């Protein structure tokens, strides 16, 4: 603090009784401490929530990739079976024509 500010604080005199000032200042201090504590709790809760959501997002991303891989594998398998069915149908048709 600059020297001028310290001097201004020293010269400041309160007209209220000291007991009332002490009560007022304690109440004021307790209020901002509680407000600060609540803010810290809120920040911690929100950080935890963000961490949880990030982990959940990563989990679901990996799950989607697994399912996409499985879907691609099943689609290839289905195409192979359809091709095999088409070949078998042609053979059956050729046998009937003989």
N, C-alpha and C positions, 0 to 999 in steps of 0.2 A: 504494500500500500504506500502511496506517496506520503510524504511528511505532512502535506496540507490536509489530507484526508484524516490522518491521525489527530491532528490539531483540532479539526472540526468535530471529531467524535469526543474529544476531551472537553471541549467547550459546551457541548450539548447538555442541557439540563432538562430533566423531566419534572413536570409539575405534579404528576400523580404520586401517591404514596408508593414507597419502594415495595411493599408487600403486594400491591396490585400489579406493579410492573413485573415483579418476579413471576407471579402467576401467569400474566399475559405472555411473557417471553417463554416460559416453560410450555405453555399450551401451544404457542406458535412453533417451538422446536419440535414438540411431540407430533404436531400435525405434519410438518414437512418430513420428519423421519418416517412416519407411517406411510405417507404418500410415496416416498422413495422406496420403502420396503415393498409396497404394493406394485410399484413399477418394476422392481427387480423380479418379483414373483411372476408377473405377467410376461416379462422378457424371457425368463427361464422356461415358462410353460410354452411360449410360442416357439422357442428354439427347439424344445423337445418335440413339439408337434411337427416342425419342419423336418427334423431328423427322422422321425417316424414316417412321414410322408415320402421322404426321399428313399428310404429303405423299401417302403411298400412299392413305390414306382419302379425301382430297380428289380424287385421281385417279379412284378407283373410284366415288365419288359422281357425278362428272361423266360417267363412262362409263355408269353406270346411267341417268342422266337422258337421255343421247343415245339409248340403247337403248329407253327407255320412249317417247320421242318417235317413234322409228322404228316401234316396235310399234303405236302409236296410228295413225300414218299408214298402215301396212299393213292394220290392221283396217278403217279407213275405206275403203281401196281394195278390200278383200275384200267389204265390204258393198255397195259400188257395183257390183261385178261380179256378186254374187249377185242384186242387184236387176235388173241388165241381163239376166242369164240368165232370171230369172222373166218379164221382159217378152218376151224372145224365145220362151220356151216358150208363153206365151199366144198370141203371134202365130202360131206354128206350129200350135197346137191350133185356132185360129180358121180357118186356111187348110185344115186337114184336114176341118173340119166343113162347109165349103162345098161 
